[in-house]
Amino acid sequence: MPAPAPSFEDAVARVRTALAARPARTLEVPGFRRAGVLVPILDRSPGPTLLFTRRTDTLPHHKGEISFPALLRPRPTFLGSLHAPSACRKLT
């Protein structure tokens, strides 16, 4: 029998703790634009769930791939935030 899923609050706390233990770093790669990745954790039954998106088949690159939602030139409030209300509004 699998272990019960952690509560939403537990999952967020675990991710925050894991991220806080790692030094922040920024990659500057010539020829590439700055971007960020939103890792949405949803509070659902039976437990916390990650939200993925499927990239459209009309994109020039990575058609149809499963991915996290991307943020081009992320605002500083998104960086390191797991529960940014403005990010939640963008998904609804």
N, CA, C and O atoms as CSV, one atom per row, in Angstrom:
chain,resi,resn,atom,element,x,y,z
A,1,MET,N,N,0.850,-1.185,0.000
A,1,MET,CA,C,0.000,0.000,0.000
A,1,MET,C,C,0.893,1.245,0.000
A,1,MET,O,O,1.779,1.366,0.846
A,2,PRO,N,N,0.668,2.172,-0.942
A,2,PRO,CA,C,1.502,3.373,-1.000
A,2,PRO,C,C,1.257,4.297,0.197
A,2,PRO,O,O,0.183,4.303,0.799
A,3,ALA,N,N,2.279,5.063,0.512
A,3,ALA,CA,C,2.152,6.027,1.611
A,3,ALA,C,C,1.124,7.090,1.232
A,3,ALA,O,O,0.985,7.417,0.053
A,4,PRO,N,N,0.402,7.634,2.212
A,4,PRO,CA,C,-0.579,8.677,1.892
A,4,PRO,C,C,0.127,9.926,1.357
A,4,PRO,O,O,1.263,10.221,1.728
A,5,ALA,N,N,-0.557,10.639,0.492
A,5,ALA,CA,C,0.006,11.868,-0.076
A,5,ALA,C,C,0.145,12.914,1.024
A,5,ALA,O,O,-0.683,12.972,1.934
A,6,PRO,N,N,1.193,13.744,0.947
A,6,PRO,CA,C,1.330,14.815,1.938
A,6,PRO,C,C,0.231,15.851,1.720
A,6,PRO,O,O,-0.360,15.920,0.642
A,7,SER,N,N,-0.035,16.647,2.734
A,7,SER,CA,C,-0.997,17.732,2.570
A,7,SER,C,C,-0.397,18.778,1.628
A,7,SER,O,O,0.809,18.781,1.384
A,8,PHE,N,N,-1.233,19.652,1.107
A,8,PHE,CA,C,-0.755,20.717,0.230
A,8,PHE,C,C,0.291,21.567,0.956
A,8,PHE,O,O,1.336,21.887,0.390
A,9,GLU,N,N,0.011,21.923,2.189
A,9,GLU,CA,C,0.931,22.746,2.974
A,9,GLU,C,C,2.265,22.037,3.186
A,9,GLU,O,O,3.323,22.660,3.107
A,10,ASP,N,N,2.212,20.727,3.457
A,10,ASP,CA,C,3.441,19.932,3.614
A,10,ASP,C,C,4.251,19.907,2.323
A,10,ASP,O,O,5.471,20.068,2.340
A,11,ALA,N,N,3.560,19.703,1.206
A,11,ALA,CA,C,4.253,19.647,-0.083
A,11,ALA,C,C,4.942,20.971,-0.378
A,11,ALA,O,O,6.101,20.989,-0.794
A,12,VAL,N,N,4.238,22.083,-0.166
A,12,VAL,CA,C,4.821,23.410,-0.411
A,12,VAL,C,C,6.002,23.640,0.525
A,12,VAL,O,O,7.035,24.156,0.099
A,13,ALA,N,N,5.863,23.265,1.791
A,13,ALA,CA,C,6.964,23.437,2.749
A,13,ALA,C,C,8.181,22.616,2.336
A,13,ALA,O,O,9.311,23.093,2.446
A,14,ARG,N,N,7.970,21.396,1.866
A,14,ARG,CA,C,9.090,20.550,1.429
A,14,ARG,C,C,9.817,21.159,0.236
A,14,ARG,O,O,11.047,21.166,0.186
A,15,VAL,N,N,9.052,21.668,-0.721
A,15,VAL,CA,C,9.670,22.282,-1.897
A,15,VAL,C,C,10.419,23.547,-1.498
A,15,VAL,O,O,11.544,23.763,-1.949
A,16,ARG,N,N,9.816,24.385,-0.664
A,16,ARG,CA,C,10.494,25.607,-0.202
A,16,ARG,C,C,11.803,25.273,0.514
A,16,ARG,O,O,12.818,25.933,0.291
A,17,THR,N,N,11.784,24.259,1.365
A,17,THR,CA,C,12.981,23.853,2.101
A,17,THR,C,C,14.058,23.361,1.142
A,17,THR,O,O,15.229,23.716,1.278
A,18,ALA,N,N,13.659,22.545,0.176
A,18,ALA,CA,C,14.627,22.025,-0.798
A,18,ALA,C,C,15.233,23.158,-1.624
A,18,ALA,O,O,16.438,23.169,-1.875
A,19,LEU,N,N,14.404,24.106,-2.046
A,19,LEU,CA,C,14.921,25.224,-2.844
A,19,LEU,C,C,15.807,26.145,-2.012
A,19,LEU,O,O,16.808,26.659,-2.513
A,20,ALA,N,N,15.452,26.357,-0.755
A,20,ALA,CA,C,16.242,27.235,0.113
A,20,ALA,C,C,17.634,26.657,0.375
A,20,ALA,O,O,18.575,27.404,0.643
A,21,ALA,N,N,17.769,25.334,0.298
A,21,ALA,CA,C,19.055,24.688,0.552
A,21,ALA,C,C,20.005,24.797,-0.643
A,21,ALA,O,O,21.189,24.480,-0.526
A,22,ARG,N,N,19.490,25.242,-1.785
A,22,ARG,CA,C,20.309,25.349,-2.999
A,22,ARG,C,C,20.589,26.817,-3.289
A,22,ARG,O,O,19.704,27.659,-3.138
A,23,PRO,N,N,21.805,27.127,-3.701
A,23,PRO,CA,C,22.086,28.524,-4.043
A,23,PRO,C,C,21.362,28.907,-5.341
A,23,PRO,O,O,21.268,28.109,-6.275
A,24,ALA,N,N,20.859,30.134,-5.377
A,24,ALA,CA,C,20.219,30.631,-6.599
A,24,ALA,C,C,21.291,30.859,-7.654
A,24,ALA,O,O,22.417,31.241,-7.333
A,25,ARG,N,N,20.940,30.625,-8.903
A,25,ARG,CA,C,21.894,30.890,-9.968
A,25,ARG,C,C,21.138,31.343,-11.209
A,25,ARG,O,O,19.999,30.943,-11.451
A,26,THR,N,N,21.791,32.169,-11.968
A,26,THR,CA,C,21.233,32.682,-13.205
A,26,THR,C,C,22.141,32.276,-14.341
A,26,THR,O,O,23.361,32.423,-14.257
A,27,LEU,N,N,21.555,31.774,-15.387
A,27,LEU,CA,C,22.324,31.401,-16.567
A,27,LEU,C,C,22.140,32.471,-17.629
A,27,LEU,O,O,21.012,32.825,-17.972
A,28,GLU,N,N,23.224,32.977,-18.138
A,28,GLU,CA,C,23.198,33.908,-19.262
A,28,GLU,C,C,23.856,33.191,-20.426
A,28,GLU,O,O,25.063,32.950,-20.411
A,29,VAL,N,N,23.072,32.852,-21.427
A,29,VAL,CA,C,23.584,32.121,-22.574
A,29,VAL,C,C,23.393,32.997,-23.814
A,29,VAL,O,O,22.258,33.284,-24.193
A,30,PRO,N,N,24.481,33.423,-24.445
A,30,PRO,CA,C,24.361,34.259,-25.634
A,30,PRO,C,C,23.479,33.588,-26.699
A,30,PRO,O,O,23.613,32.396,-26.977
A,31,GLY,N,N,22.594,34.371,-27.272
A,31,GLY,CA,C,21.711,33.862,-28.310
A,31,GLY,C,C,20.406,33.290,-27.796
A,31,GLY,O,O,19.529,32.951,-28.590
A,32,PHE,N,N,20.256,33.175,-26.472
A,32,PHE,CA,C,19.024,32.667,-25.884
A,32,PHE,C,C,18.367,33.762,-25.072
A,32,PHE,O,O,19.056,34.576,-24.458
A,33,ARG,N,N,17.048,33.795,-25.059
A,33,ARG,CA,C,16.343,34.802,-24.266
A,33,ARG,C,C,16.128,34.291,-22.846
A,33,ARG,O,O,16.056,33.086,-22.604
A,34,ARG,N,N,16.028,35.231,-21.917
A,34,ARG,CA,C,15.780,34.865,-20.519
A,34,ARG,C,C,14.364,34.336,-20.379
A,34,ARG,O,O,13.438,34.860,-20.998
A,35,ALA,N,N,14.195,33.322,-19.586
A,35,ALA,CA,C,12.876,32.736,-19.359
A,35,ALA,C,C,12.868,32.074,-17.987
A,35,ALA,O,O,13.919,31.844,-17.388
A,36,GLY,N,N,11.715,31.782,-17.519
A,36,GLY,CA,C,11.566,31.081,-16.252
A,36,GLY,C,C,10.534,29.983,-16.418
A,36,GLY,O,O,9.864,29.895,-17.447
A,37,VAL,N,N,10.412,29.159,-15.410
A,37,VAL,CA,C,9.439,28.071,-15.448
A,37,VAL,C,C,8.564,28.176,-14.215
A,37,VAL,O,O,9.052,28.282,-13.090
A,38,LEU,N,N,7.279,28.146,-14.446
A,38,LEU,CA,C,6.314,28.133,-13.362
A,38,LEU,C,C,6.030,26.666,-13.046
A,38,LEU,O,O,5.680,25.892,-13.936
A,39,VAL,N,N,6.183,26.287,-11.781
A,39,VAL,CA,C,5.902,24.910,-11.367
A,39,VAL,C,C,4.673,24.961,-10.459
A,39,VAL,O,O,4.795,25.020,-9.236
A,40,PRO,N,N,3.493,24.937,-11.073
A,40,PRO,CA,C,2.270,25.073,-10.272
A,40,PRO,C,C,1.945,23.800,-9.497
A,40,PRO,O,O,1.879,22.708,-10.061
A,41,ILE,N,N,1.744,23.968,-8.191
A,41,ILE,CA,C,1.320,22.878,-7.319
A,41,ILE,C,C,-0.139,23.157,-6.977
A,41,ILE,O,O,-0.460,24.171,-6.357
A,42,LEU,N,N,-1.012,22.252,-7.384
A,42,LEU,CA,C,-2.438,22.430,-7.154
A,42,LEU,C,C,-2.875,21.679,-5.911
A,42,LEU,O,O,-2.396,20.578,-5.640
A,43,ASP,N,N,-3.785,22.277,-5.158
A,43,ASP,CA,C,-4.338,21.652,-3.963
A,43,ASP,C,C,-5.569,20.855,-4.394
A,43,ASP,O,O,-6.672,21.397,-4.472
A,44,ARG,N,N,-5.373,19.565,-4.673
A,44,ARG,CA,C,-6.447,18.719,-5.179
A,44,ARG,C,C,-6.552,17.445,-4.350
A,44,ARG,O,O,-5.627,17.067,-3.631
A,45,SER,N,N,-7.688,16.807,-4.470
A,45,SER,CA,C,-7.866,15.513,-3.837
A,45,SER,C,C,-7.387,14.461,-4.836
A,45,SER,O,O,-7.757,14.561,-6.005
A,46,PRO,N,N,-6.613,13.486,-4.469
A,46,PRO,CA,C,-6.275,13.031,-3.126
A,46,PRO,C,C,-5.022,13.660,-2.538
A,46,PRO,O,O,-4.596,13.253,-1.457
A,47,GLY,N,N,-4.408,14.645,-3.210
A,47,GLY,CA,C,-3.219,15.295,-2.664
A,47,GLY,C,C,-2.662,16.300,-3.656
A,47,GLY,O,O,-3.218,16.483,-4.740
A,48,PRO,N,N,-1.568,16.952,-3.290
A,48,PRO,CA,C,-0.966,17.959,-4.165
A,48,PRO,C,C,-0.654,17.381,-5.552
A,48,PRO,O,O,-0.214,16.238,-5.678
A,49,THR,N,N,-0.888,18.180,-6.568
A,49,THR,CA,C,-0.718,17.747,-7.948
A,49,THR,C,C,0.052,18.799,-8.726
A,49,THR,O,O,-0.195,19.994,-8.563
A,50,LEU,N,N,0.985,18.369,-9.572
A,50,LEU,CA,C,1.692,19.299,-10.458
A,50,LEU,C,C,0.884,19.493,-11.733
A,50,LEU,O,O,0.265,18.557,-12.239
A,51,LEU,N,N,0.897,20.720,-12.246
A,51,LEU,CA,C,0.201,21.025,-13.489
A,51,LEU,C,C,1.204,21.065,-14.632
A,51,LEU,O,O,2.207,21.777,-14.567
A,52,PHE,N,N,0.932,20.307,-15.664
A,52,PHE,CA,C,1.746,20.310,-16.876
A,52,PHE,C,C,0.893,20.839,-18.022
A,52,PHE,O,O,-0.335,20.839,-17.941
A,53,THR,N,N,1.539,21.283,-19.076
A,53,THR,CA,C,0.824,21.699,-20.280
A,53,THR,C,C,1.334,20.875,-21.448
A,53,THR,O,O,2.428,20.314,-21.399
A,54,ARG,N,N,0.537,20.811,-22.486
A,54,ARG,CA,C,0.968,20.165,-23.733
A,54,ARG,C,C,1.168,21.282,-24.744
A,54,ARG,O,O,0.248,22.049,-25.029
A,55,ARG,N,N,2.377,21.366,-25.281
A,55,ARG,CA,C,2.699,22.407,-26.249
A,55,ARG,C,C,1.947,22.160,-27.551
A,55,ARG,O,O,1.830,21.020,-28.002
A,56,THR,N,N,1.447,23.214,-28.140
A,56,THR,CA,C,0.663,23.105,-29.365
A,56,THR,C,C,1.498,22.575,-30.527
A,56,THR,O,O,2.721,22.717,-30.543
A,57,ASP,N,N,0.839,21.977,-31.474
A,57,ASP,CA,C,1.520,21.449,-32.660
A,57,ASP,C,C,1.888,22.528,-33.669
A,57,ASP,O,O,2.534,22.240,-34.676
A,58,THR,N,N,1.485,23.767,-33.406
A,58,THR,CA,C,1.796,24.860,-34.335
A,58,THR,C,C,3.075,25.609,-33.960
A,58,THR,O,O,3.485,26.519,-34.681
A,59,LEU,N,N,3.701,25.248,-32.862
A,59,LEU,CA,C,4.943,25.915,-32.456
A,59,LEU,C,C,6.104,25.488,-33.363
A,59,LEU,O,O,6.114,24.372,-33.882
A,60,PRO,N,N,7.079,26.382,-33.549
A,60,PRO,CA,C,8.204,26.022,-34.404
A,60,PRO,C,C,9.141,24.982,-33.784
A,60,PRO,O,O,9.829,24.260,-34.507
A,61,HIS,N,N,9.172,24.901,-32.446
A,61,HIS,CA,C,10.080,23.970,-31.765
A,61,HIS,C,C,9.324,23.224,-30.663
A,61,HIS,O,O,8.396,23.766,-30.064
A,62,HIS,N,N,9.715,22.015,-30.408
A,62,HIS,CA,C,9.185,21.197,-29.303
A,62,HIS,C,C,7.673,20.981,-29.403
A,62,HIS,O,O,6.975,21.008,-28.389
A,63,LYS,N,N,7.174,20.770,-30.600
A,63,LYS,CA,C,5.744,20.564,-30.835
A,63,LYS,C,C,5.219,19.366,-30.048
A,63,LYS,O,O,5.835,18.301,-30.021
A,64,GLY,N,N,4.071,19.565,-29.410
A,64,GLY,CA,C,3.388,18.471,-28.745
A,64,GLY,C,C,4.034,17.954,-27.479
A,64,GLY,O,O,3.539,16.994,-26.889
A,65,GLU,N,N,5.128,18.562,-27.041
A,65,GLU,CA,C,5.805,18.076,-25.831
A,65,GLU,C,C,5.029,18.458,-24.575
A,65,GLU,O,O,4.307,19.455,-24.550
A,66,ILE,N,N,5.193,17.653,-23.546
A,66,ILE,CA,C,4.619,17.941,-22.236
A,66,ILE,C,C,5.629,18.793,-21.481
A,66,ILE,O,O,6.823,18.491,-21.475
A,67,SER,N,N,5.146,19.866,-20.841
A,67,SER,CA,C,6.069,20.787,-20.178
A,67,SER,C,C,5.373,21.507,-19.033
A,67,SER,O,O,4.152,21.449,-18.888
A,68,PHE,N,N,6.175,22.184,-18.227
A,68,PHE,CA,C,5.628,23.130,-17.262
A,68,PHE,C,C,5.302,24.407,-18.017
A,68,PHE,O,O,5.923,24.677,-19.045
A,69,PRO,N,N,4.336,25.213,-17.537
A,69,PRO,CA,C,4.074,26.498,-18.185
A,69,PRO,C,C,5.336,27.367,-18.132
A,69,PRO,O,O,6.023,27.399,-17.111
A,70,ALA,N,N,5.635,28.058,-19.209
A,70,ALA,CA,C,6.838,28.896,-19.283
A,70,ALA,C,C,6.486,30.357,-19.063
A,70,ALA,O,O,5.366,30.794,-19.329
A,71,LEU,N,N,7.459,31.095,-18.575
A,71,LEU,CA,C,7.324,32.535,-18.384
A,71,LEU,C,C,8.488,33.208,-19.091
A,71,LEU,O,O,9.637,33.031,-18.686
A,72,LEU,N,N,8.221,33.962,-20.118
A,72,LEU,CA,C,9.292,34.712,-20.763
A,72,LEU,C,C,9.562,35.962,-19.950
A,72,LEU,O,O,8.640,36.701,-19.605
A,73,ARG,N,N,10.827,36.194,-19.647
A,73,ARG,CA,C,11.243,37.333,-18.833
A,73,ARG,C,C,10.399,37.440,-17.563
A,73,ARG,O,O,9.618,38.380,-17.413
A,74,PRO,N,N,10.553,36.490,-16.660
A,74,PRO,CA,C,9.704,36.464,-15.464
A,74,PRO,C,C,9.896,37.695,-14.593
A,74,PRO,O,O,10.997,38.234,-14.472
A,75,ARG,N,N,8.798,38.122,-13.996
A,75,ARG,CA,C,8.872,39.235,-13.041
A,75,ARG,C,C,9.515,38.724,-11.755
A,75,ARG,O,O,9.353,37.553,-11.412
A,76,PRO,N,N,10.240,39.581,-11.038
A,76,PRO,CA,C,10.917,39.142,-9.804
A,76,PRO,C,C,9.982,38.507,-8.785
A,76,PRO,O,O,10.419,37.656,-8.010
A,77,THR,N,N,8.697,38.897,-8.760
A,77,THR,CA,C,7.783,38.320,-7.772
A,77,THR,C,C,7.541,36.844,-8.025
A,77,THR,O,O,7.173,36.114,-7.104
A,78,PHE,N,N,7.745,36.380,-9.279
A,78,PHE,CA,C,7.559,34.965,-9.566
A,78,PHE,C,C,8.757,34.140,-9.129
A,78,PHE,O,O,8.607,32.975,-8.758
A,79,LEU,N,N,9.935,34.728,-9.167
A,79,LEU,CA,C,11.146,33.957,-8.899
A,79,LEU,C,C,11.157,33.478,-7.462
A,79,LEU,O,O,11.091,34.285,-6.535
A,80,GLY,N,N,11.237,32.192,-7.272
A,80,GLY,CA,C,11.291,31.617,-5.930
A,80,GLY,C,C,9.939,31.544,-5.245
A,80,GLY,O,O,9.849,31.073,-4.112
A,81,SER,N,N,8.888,31.999,-5.907
A,81,SER,CA,C,7.573,31.990,-5.277
A,81,SER,C,C,6.798,30.754,-5.705
A,81,SER,O,O,6.717,30.436,-6.891
A,82,LEU,N,N,6.237,30.071,-4.737
A,82,LEU,CA,C,5.473,28.869,-5.056
A,82,LEU,C,C,3.976,29.120,-5.065
A,82,LEU,O,O,3.195,28.262,-5.477
A,83,HIS,N,N,3.584,30.295,-4.612
A,83,HIS,CA,C,2.154,30.545,-4.485
A,83,HIS,C,C,1.857,31.992,-4.828
A,83,HIS,O,O,1.178,32.676,-4.062
A,84,ALA,N,N,2.343,32.469,-5.945
A,84,ALA,CA,C,2.116,33.852,-6.355
A,84,ALA,C,C,0.683,33.985,-6.851
A,84,ALA,O,O,0.314,33.339,-7.832
A,85,PRO,N,N,-0.139,34.813,-6.192
A,85,PRO,CA,C,-1.532,34.953,-6.629
A,85,PRO,C,C,-1.650,35.375,-8.087
A,85,PRO,O,O,-2.571,34.933,-8.773
A,86,SER,N,N,-0.754,36.211,-8.578
A,86,SER,CA,C,-0.847,36.633,-9.978
A,86,SER,C,C,-0.594,35.454,-10.907
A,86,SER,O,O,-1.182,35.387,-11.986
A,87,ALA,N,N,0.270,34.521,-10.510
A,87,ALA,CA,C,0.504,33.335,-11.327
A,87,ALA,C,C,-0.724,32.460,-11.338
A,87,ALA,O,O,-1.065,31.888,-12.373
A,88,CYS,N,N,-1.393,32.344,-10.215
A,88,CYS,CA,C,-2.605,31.532,-10.149
A,88,CYS,C,C,-3.684,32.098,-11.050
A,88,CYS,O,O,-4.401,31.336,-11.699
A,89,ARG,N,N,-3.819,33.426,-11.106
A,89,ARG,CA,C,-4.831,34.032,-11.974
A,89,ARG,C,C,-4.543,33.740,-13.434
A,89,ARG,O,O,-5.478,33.556,-14.213
A,90,LYS,N,N,-3.259,33.692,-13.836
A,90,LYS,CA,C,-2.913,33.429,-15.219
A,90,LYS,C,C,-3.351,32.031,-15.644
A,90,LYS,O,O,-3.588,31.798,-16.829
A,91,LEU,N,N,-3.462,31.105,-14.706
A,91,LEU,CA,C,-3.798,29.721,-15.038
A,91,LEU,C,C,-5.292,29.462,-15.068
A,91,LEU,O,O,-5.728,28.425,-15.568
A,92,THR,N,N,-6.087,30.390,-14.540
A,92,THR,CA,C,-7.526,30.151,-14.472
A,92,THR,C,C,-8.262,30.798,-15.600
A,92,THR,O,O,-9.485,30.689,-15.683
